[in-house]
């Protein structure tokens, strides 16, 4: 009977595992579906026409993709080190709405295209985070699904979004912040998998050919990635140097340092050297950004704003405090009861993330001042730190779930479920945010007037209501590109 029962137990365990997987998958799909409905009901933002038409001061970006002529000619213009963001964004939002018009009307096609881009980026980031947490690319594994479910509620569309947002209500900001972060996480994933999960690096020719152009995209997709790359590279190299130096059996400091350098895995240099050099170039290119130059205030004044920025960014609602408390609980438990080799590695990663955040915050003022970011820090500029915290939350939580005995899981799992419920509950629906704008766009579309006085009290393709019809010139051109109007029109809020 004993030998007959063993297969039955295994079969029951496998059935329970499959049941758990499909339950987690259902939760994940429900959250993603809910997010999609939130995204499709967000209004259009005020930077869309400026980037898509585009405005005259954006055209040089497309004329000088790598910015070399910018330096040679000492030419300043907007965002010289963001070519790939501008190009991907413009290509997508010109072509995709027109393709979708085979299925829906022109107005709906624009909102649908924006929602699709946001949900695709959200799912991509969730997948990349789950891969980094579990070390597997197999999405059919239960631990992959657990990791995905752990991080998904922390993607706030509304709720705590203004403090810890990843996918922005603004489609423009999503392309210029979330997209570069996703590309960077993809680029760094092989190093993460090798260090934390002990996976052998891929030596395929395909990887080597692909990762060099990917480094260009990483570094010319905005101002955040270069700083993140340089800090990450510094931490990786210095940590390896220190560890190798301690373990060296050579006599004399010079020989120890030499050995420590040679023992750094060669593929670390392959991934970090090109992207590091290109990051330095991108930061230098950023000196020719006319937007930063025009809004420059003394550097000392920007640094004086940092302490207040850190305080306000991390304390004004429950989003970050709940995450910090959960991480503190995880780290204390790992330090006291689960300080295995993997546990020590997690504690070290947590320390490195703290050091990374400190270095990153100190670099932020060098990116220039914006009046809509009065304290330098904002949810978009701190996105790399937010994603790092989400990553270590997933890593440490999954580690504890795997290693805890049943009695401890009985109280720990409900705590984690409660944490996730806080984020899920906070992310309010906001399903009516663009209703007024939709009606206004329909009014513009159906009007025979060249200048339309809108009767609706909301902004339309802008950050604020338009009082002067001339201010809607680019917006009118964009509506014609999208097929919402047959000819360029002007409008204003009556």
C-alpha positions as CSV (number, residue, x, y, z in Angstrom):
1,X,0.0,0.0,0.0
2,X,2.9,2.3,0.7
3,X,4.3,2.0,-2.8
4,X,0.8,2.4,-4.3
5,X,0.2,5.6,-2.3
6,X,3.3,7.4,-3.4
7,X,2.2,8.0,-7.0
8,X,-1.2,9.1,-5.7
9,X,0.4,11.7,-3.5
10,X,2.6,13.0,-6.3
11,X,-0.4,13.2,-8.6
12,X,-2.3,15.1,-6.0
13,X,0.6,17.5,-5.4
14,X,0.9,18.1,-9.2
15,X,-2.8,18.8,-9.4
16,X,-2.6,21.2,-6.5
17,X,0.3,22.9,-8.2
18,X,-1.6,23.2,-11.5
19,X,-4.6,24.6,-9.6
20,X,-2.4,27.2,-7.9
21,X,-0.9,28.2,-11.2
22,X,-4.2,28.7,-12.9
23,X,-5.5,30.6,-9.8
24,X,-2.5,32.9,-9.9
25,X,-2.9,33.3,-13.7
26,X,-6.5,34.3,-13.3
27,X,-5.5,36.9,-10.7
28,X,-2.8,38.3,-13.0
29,X,-5.1,38.5,-16.1
30,X,-7.8,40.2,-14.0
31,X,-5.3,42.8,-12.8
32,X,-3.9,43.4,-16.3
33,X,-7.4,43.6,-17.8
34,X,-8.4,46.1,-15.1
35,X,-5.3,48.2,-15.9
36,X,-6.1,48.1,-19.6
37,X,-9.5,49.6,-18.9
38,X,-7.9,52.3,-16.8
39,X,-5.4,53.1,-19.5
40,X,-8.0,53.4,-22.3
41,X,-9.9,55.9,-20.2
42,X,-7.0,58.3,-19.6
43,X,-7.0,61.7,-21.4
44,X,-4.5,62.6,-24.1
45,X,-1.5,64.7,-22.9
46,X,-0.2,68.1,-23.9
47,X,3.1,66.9,-25.4
48,X,1.7,64.6,-28.1
49,X,1.4,67.1,-30.9
50,X,4.7,68.7,-30.1
51,X,6.4,65.3,-30.5
52,X,4.3,63.7,-33.3
53,X,3.6,66.6,-35.8
54,X,6.4,67.5,-34.8
55,X,7.2,71.0,-33.6
56,X,10.1,72.9,-35.3
57,X,12.3,72.5,-32.2
58,X,11.9,68.7,-32.3
59,X,12.9,68.3,-36.0
60,X,16.6,68.4,-35.3
61,X,16.3,65.2,-33.2
62,X,15.3,63.3,-36.3
63,X,18.0,65.0,-38.4
64,X,20.8,64.0,-36.0
65,X,19.9,60.6,-34.5
66,X,23.3,60.1,-32.8
67,X,23.9,63.7,-32.0
68,X,27.4,63.8,-33.5
69,X,26.6,66.9,-35.7
70,X,25.2,68.6,-32.6
71,X,28.6,68.5,-30.9
72,X,30.6,69.3,-34.0
73,X,28.4,72.3,-34.9
74,X,27.9,73.4,-31.2
75,X,24.2,73.2,-31.8
76,X,21.6,73.2,-29.1
77,X,18.1,71.8,-29.4
78,X,15.5,69.9,-27.4
79,X,16.5,66.4,-26.2
80,X,19.5,65.5,-28.3
81,X,20.1,62.3,-26.4
82,X,16.6,61.0,-26.7
83,X,16.4,60.0,-30.3
84,X,15.1,56.5,-29.9
85,X,12.2,57.6,-27.6
86,X,11.2,60.2,-30.0
87,X,11.4,57.9,-33.0
88,X,9.6,55.0,-31.5
89,X,6.9,57.2,-30.0
90,X,6.3,59.1,-33.3
91,X,6.3,56.0,-35.5
92,X,3.9,54.2,-33.2
93,X,1.4,57.0,-32.7
94,X,1.2,57.9,-36.4
95,X,0.9,54.4,-37.8
96,X,-1.0,52.4,-35.1
97,X,-4.1,54.6,-34.8
98,X,-4.5,54.6,-38.6
99,X,-4.3,50.8,-38.6
100,X,-6.8,50.5,-35.8
101,X,-9.2,52.6,-37.8
102,X,-10.0,49.5,-39.8
103,X,-11.7,48.3,-36.6
104,X,-12.9,51.4,-34.7
105,X,-13.6,55.1,-35.4
106,X,-10.7,57.6,-35.5
107,X,-11.2,59.0,-32.0
108,X,-11.5,55.6,-30.4
109,X,-8.4,54.4,-32.4
110,X,-6.2,57.0,-30.7
111,X,-7.3,56.1,-27.1
112,X,-7.0,52.4,-28.0
113,X,-3.5,52.8,-29.4
114,X,-2.4,54.6,-26.3
115,X,-3.9,51.9,-24.1
116,X,-2.2,49.1,-26.1
117,X,1.2,50.7,-25.8
118,X,0.8,51.1,-22.0
119,X,-0.4,47.6,-21.3
120,X,2.3,46.1,-23.5
121,X,5.0,48.0,-21.6
122,X,3.4,47.1,-18.3
123,X,3.3,43.4,-19.2
124,X,6.8,43.5,-20.5
125,X,8.1,45.0,-17.3
126,X,6.2,42.4,-15.2
127,X,7.7,39.6,-17.3
128,X,11.3,41.0,-17.1
129,X,10.9,41.5,-13.3
130,X,9.6,38.0,-12.9
131,X,12.5,36.6,-14.9
132,X,15.0,38.6,-12.8
133,X,13.3,37.4,-9.5
134,X,13.0,33.7,-10.4
135,X,15.9,33.2,-12.9
136,X,13.6,31.4,-15.3
137,X,12.2,32.5,-18.7
138,X,9.6,29.7,-18.5
139,X,6.3,31.5,-17.8
140,X,4.6,28.1,-17.2
141,X,6.5,27.6,-13.9
142,X,4.5,28.3,-10.7
143,X,7.3,30.4,-9.2
144,X,7.4,32.6,-12.2
145,X,3.6,33.2,-11.8
146,X,4.0,33.9,-8.1
147,X,6.7,36.5,-8.8
148,X,4.5,38.1,-11.5
149,X,1.5,38.3,-9.1
150,X,3.7,39.7,-6.3
151,X,4.9,42.7,-8.4
152,X,1.8,43.4,-10.5
153,X,-0.3,45.3,-7.8
154,X,2.6,47.7,-7.3
155,X,2.0,49.0,-10.9
156,X,-0.4,51.9,-9.9
157,X,-2.4,53.5,-12.8
158,X,-4.2,55.8,-10.4
159,X,-4.0,55.3,-6.6
160,X,-0.4,55.9,-5.5
161,X,0.7,56.6,-9.1
162,X,1.8,60.2,-8.4
163,X,4.5,58.9,-5.9
164,X,5.5,55.4,-7.2
165,X,4.0,55.3,-10.7
166,X,5.6,53.3,-13.5
167,X,3.0,53.5,-16.4
168,X,2.1,57.1,-16.7
169,X,-1.4,58.5,-17.5
170,X,0.5,60.5,-20.1
171,X,1.3,58.3,-23.1
172,X,4.3,60.6,-23.9
173,X,5.8,60.1,-20.4
174,X,5.2,56.3,-20.7
175,X,7.3,56.2,-23.8
176,X,10.0,58.5,-22.4
177,X,10.4,56.9,-18.9
178,X,8.8,53.4,-18.7
179,X,10.0,52.3,-22.1
180,X,13.7,53.2,-21.5
181,X,13.5,51.5,-18.1
182,X,12.2,48.3,-19.8
183,X,14.9,48.4,-22.4
184,X,17.6,48.9,-19.7
185,X,16.2,46.0,-17.6
186,X,16.3,43.8,-20.7
187,X,19.9,44.8,-21.3
188,X,21.0,44.1,-17.7
189,X,19.0,40.9,-17.3
190,X,21.9,38.6,-18.3
191,X,24.1,40.1,-15.6
192,X,21.3,39.8,-13.0
193,X,20.7,36.1,-14.0
194,X,24.4,35.3,-13.8
195,X,25.1,37.0,-10.4
196,X,22.0,36.1,-8.4
197,X,20.9,32.9,-10.1
198,X,24.4,31.6,-11.1
199,X,23.4,31.1,-14.7
200,X,26.1,30.7,-17.3
201,X,26.2,33.6,-19.7
202,X,25.1,33.1,-23.2
203,X,28.1,33.0,-25.5
204,X,26.0,32.9,-28.7
205,X,27.0,35.1,-31.6
206,X,23.4,36.3,-31.8
207,X,23.6,37.8,-28.3
208,X,26.8,39.5,-29.0
209,X,25.5,41.0,-32.2
210,X,22.2,42.1,-30.6
211,X,23.5,43.6,-27.4
212,X,25.8,46.3,-29.1
213,X,23.0,48.1,-31.0
214,X,20.8,47.6,-27.9
215,X,23.4,49.6,-25.9
216,X,22.9,52.5,-28.3
217,X,19.1,52.3,-27.7
218,X,19.6,52.2,-24.0
219,X,21.9,55.2,-23.9
220,X,20.0,57.4,-26.4
221,X,16.6,56.9,-24.9
222,X,16.6,59.7,-22.3
223,X,18.6,61.1,-19.4
224,X,17.9,58.5,-16.7
225,X,19.5,55.4,-18.3
226,X,23.1,56.7,-18.6
227,X,23.2,57.6,-14.9
228,X,21.7,54.2,-13.9
229,X,24.2,52.4,-16.2
230,X,27.2,54.2,-14.7
231,X,26.1,53.6,-11.1
232,X,25.2,50.0,-11.7
233,X,28.5,49.3,-13.5
234,X,30.5,50.9,-10.7
235,X,28.7,48.8,-8.1
236,X,29.2,45.6,-10.1
237,X,32.9,46.2,-10.8
238,X,33.8,47.5,-7.3
239,X,31.9,44.6,-5.6
240,X,33.7,42.0,-7.7
241,X,37.1,43.7,-7.2
242,X,36.6,43.8,-3.4
243,X,35.4,40.1,-3.3
244,X,38.3,38.9,-5.5
245,X,40.8,41.0,-3.6
246,X,39.8,39.4,-0.3
247,X,40.0,35.9,-1.7
248,X,43.3,36.5,-3.5
249,X,46.3,34.4,-2.4
250,X,48.8,36.6,-4.1
251,X,51.5,38.4,-2.1
252,X,51.6,42.2,-2.4
253,X,48.8,44.8,-3.1
254,X,49.6,45.2,-6.9
255,X,49.5,41.5,-7.5
256,X,46.3,41.2,-5.5
257,X,44.6,44.0,-7.5
258,X,45.8,42.6,-10.8
259,X,44.4,39.2,-9.9
260,X,41.2,40.8,-8.7
261,X,40.7,42.5,-12.0
262,X,41.4,39.4,-14.1
263,X,38.9,37.3,-12.1
264,X,36.0,39.6,-12.9
265,X,33.9,37.6,-15.3
266,X,34.7,38.6,-18.9
267,X,31.1,38.9,-20.0
268,X,30.6,41.6,-17.3
269,X,33.1,43.7,-19.3
270,X,31.3,42.8,-22.5
271,X,28.0,44.0,-21.2
272,X,29.2,47.0,-19.2
273,X,32.0,48.6,-21.2
274,X,30.1,49.5,-24.4
275,X,27.0,50.7,-22.6
276,X,29.2,52.6,-20.0
277,X,31.1,54.5,-22.7
278,X,27.9,55.3,-24.6
279,X,26.4,56.5,-21.3
280,X,29.2,59.0,-20.9
281,X,28.7,60.2,-24.4
282,X,24.9,60.5,-23.8
283,X,25.5,62.6,-20.7
284,X,27.9,64.8,-22.6
285,X,25.4,65.2,-25.4
286,X,22.8,66.2,-22.8
287,X,24.8,69.4,-22.3
288,X,23.4,70.6,-25.6
289,X,19.8,70.2,-24.5
290,X,18.1,73.6,-25.0
291,X,15.3,72.7,-22.6
292,X,17.8,72.1,-19.7
293,X,19.7,75.2,-20.6
294,X,16.6,77.4,-20.7
295,X,15.4,76.2,-17.3
296,X,18.8,76.2,-15.5
297,X,18.9,77.5,-11.9
298,X,22.1,77.4,-9.7
299,X,23.2,73.8,-8.9
300,X,23.5,74.6,-5.2
301,X,19.9,75.6,-5.1
302,X,18.8,72.4,-6.7
303,X,20.8,70.3,-4.2
304,X,19.2,72.3,-1.4
305,X,15.8,71.1,-2.6
306,X,16.8,67.4,-2.5
307,X,16.1,66.7,1.2
308,X,12.6,68.1,0.9
309,X,12.1,66.2,-2.3
310,X,13.1,62.9,-0.7
311,X,10.8,63.5,2.3
312,X,7.8,64.5,0.2
313,X,8.3,61.7,-2.4
314,X,8.4,58.9,0.1
315,X,6.1,59.9,2.9
316,X,2.9,61.6,1.6
317,X,0.8,58.4,1.2
318,X,0.9,54.7,2.0
319,X,2.6,53.6,-1.2
320,X,6.2,53.7,-0.3
321,X,5.8,53.4,3.5
322,X,4.0,50.0,3.1
323,X,6.7,48.8,0.7
324,X,9.5,49.9,3.1
325,X,7.8,48.2,6.1
326,X,7.4,45.0,4.1
327,X,11.0,45.1,3.0
328,X,12.2,45.7,6.6
329,X,10.2,42.7,7.8
330,X,11.7,40.5,5.0
331,X,15.3,41.6,5.7
332,X,15.0,41.2,9.4
333,X,13.6,37.6,9.0
334,X,16.3,36.7,6.4
335,X,19.0,38.1,8.6
336,X,17.8,36.3,11.7
337,X,16.5,32.9,10.4
338,X,17.5,32.4,6.8
339,X,21.0,33.7,6.4
340,X,22.0,31.0,3.9
341,X,24.2,31.8,0.9
342,X,21.2,33.0,-1.0
343,X,19.9,34.9,2.0
344,X,23.2,36.7,2.4
345,X,23.1,37.6,-1.3
346,X,19.7,39.1,-0.9
347,X,20.8,41.2,2.0
348,X,23.8,42.4,0.0
349,X,21.5,43.3,-2.9
350,X,19.3,45.3,-0.6
351,X,22.4,47.3,0.7
352,X,23.5,47.9,-2.9
353,X,20.0,49.2,-3.8
354,X,20.3,51.6,-0.9
355,X,23.7,52.8,-2.2
356,X,22.4,52.9,-5.7
357,X,19.5,55.1,-4.7
358,X,21.8,57.5,-2.7
359,X,24.1,57.9,-5.7
360,X,21.2,58.3,-8.1
361,X,19.5,61.0,-6.0
362,X,22.8,62.9,-5.9
363,X,23.1,62.8,-9.7
364,X,19.5,64.0,-10.3
365,X,20.2,67.8,-10.0
366,X,22.8,67.5,-12.8
367,X,19.9,66.8,-15.1
368,X,18.6,70.3,-14.9
369,X,15.5,71.9,-13.3
370,X,11.8,71.7,-14.3
371,X,9.2,73.9,-12.8
372,X,6.8,70.9,-12.7
373,X,9.3,69.1,-10.5
374,X,10.0,71.8,-7.9
375,X,11.8,69.4,-5.5
376,X,13.8,67.6,-8.2
377,X,12.4,64.2,-7.3
378,X,9.2,63.0,-8.9
379,X,7.7,59.6,-9.6
380,X,9.0,59.6,-13.1
381,X,12.6,60.7,-12.3
382,X,12.9,58.1,-9.5
383,X,11.5,55.2,-11.6
384,X,14.8,53.2,-11.6
385,X,14.8,53.3,-7.8
386,X,11.1,52.3,-7.7
387,X,11.7,49.3,-10.0
388,X,14.7,48.3,-7.9
389,X,12.6,48.3,-4.8
390,X,9.9,46.3,-6.5
391,X,12.5,43.8,-7.6
392,X,14.0,43.3,-4.2
393,X,10.5,43.0,-2.7
394,X,9.7,40.2,-5.2
395,X,13.1,38.5,-4.6
396,X,13.0,38.6,-0.8
397,X,9.3,37.6,-0.6
398,X,9.6,34.6,-3.0
399,X,12.8,33.5,-1.1
400,X,10.9,33.5,2.2
401,X,7.9,31.7,0.7
402,X,10.2,29.0,-0.6
403,X,12.1,28.5,2.6
404,X,9.6,29.0,5.4
405,X,8.1,26.1,7.2
406,X,4.3,25.7,7.2
407,X,3.7,27.3,10.6
408,X,5.5,30.5,9.6
409,X,3.8,30.6,6.2
410,X,0.4,30.5,8.1
411,X,1.0,34.1,9.2
412,X,3.4,35.4,6.5
413,X,1.2,34.6,3.5
414,X,-1.8,36.5,4.9
415,X,0.5,39.5,5.6
416,X,1.8,39.5,2.0
417,X,-1.7,39.1,0.7
418,X,-2.8,42.0,2.8
419,X,0.0,44.2,1.4
420,X,-1.0,43.3,-2.1
421,X,-4.6,44.1,-1.3
422,X,-3.6,47.5,0.0
423,X,-2.1,48.4,-3.4
424,X,-5.0,46.8,-5.4
425,X,-7.6,48.6,-3.3
426,X,-5.8,52.0,-3.7
427,X,-5.7,51.8,-7.5
428,X,-9.1,53.3,-8.0
429,X,-10.9,52.8,-11.3
430,X,-10.9,56.3,-12.9
431,X,-13.0,55.0,-15.8
432,X,-14.4,58.4,-16.6
433,X,-11.2,60.5,-16.9
434,X,-11.5,61.2,-20.7
435,X,-15.2,61.3,-21.2
436,X,-15.3,65.1,-21.5
437,X,-12.3,65.1,-23.9
438,X,-13.9,62.5,-26.1
439,X,-17.1,64.6,-26.4
440,X,-15.0,67.7,-27.2
441,X,-13.0,65.8,-29.9
442,X,-16.3,64.6,-31.5
443,X,-17.5,68.2,-31.5
444,X,-14.3,69.3,-33.3
445,X,-14.6,66.4,-35.7
446,X,-18.2,67.3,-36.7
447,X,-17.8,71.1,-36.8
448,X,-17.7,73.0,-40.1
449,X,-16.0,76.0,-38.5
450,X,-12.3,76.7,-38.9
451,X,-12.1,78.0,-35.3
452,X,-14.2,76.1,-32.8
453,X,-15.3,77.4,-29.4
454,X,-15.6,74.3,-27.2
455,X,-18.5,74.2,-24.8
456,X,-16.8,71.6,-22.6
457,X,-14.8,72.5,-19.5
458,X,-11.8,70.3,-20.0
459,X,-8.4,70.3,-21.6
460,X,-8.2,68.7,-25.1
461,X,-4.8,67.4,-26.2
462,X,-3.2,69.8,-23.7
463,X,-2.1,70.1,-20.1
464,X,-4.5,72.9,-19.5
465,X,-7.5,74.5,-21.1
466,X,-6.7,76.6,-24.2
467,X,-7.8,80.2,-24.2
468,X,-6.1,81.4,-27.4
469,X,-7.0,79.4,-30.6
470,X,-3.5,79.9,-32.0
471,X,-2.2,77.7,-29.1
472,X,-4.1,74.7,-30.7
473,X,-2.3,75.0,-34.1
474,X,-0.1,71.8,-33.6
475,X,-3.0,70.0,-32.0
476,X,-5.2,70.8,-35.0
477,X,-2.5,69.4,-37.3
478,X,-2.3,66.2,-35.3
479,X,-6.0,65.7,-35.4
480,X,-5.8,65.9,-39.2
481,X,-2.9,63.3,-39.2
482,X,-5.1,61.0,-37.2
483,X,-8.1,61.5,-39.5
484,X,-10.3,62.9,-36.7
485,X,-10.6,66.0,-38.9
486,X,-10.3,66.3,-42.7
487,X,-8.5,69.6,-42.5
488,X,-6.5,71.6,-39.9
489,X,-8.8,73.4,-37.4
490,X,-8.2,75.6,-34.4
491,X,-10.2,75.4,-31.1
492,X,-10.3,77.0,-27.7
493,X,-12.3,76.6,-24.4
494,X,-15.1,79.0,-24.5
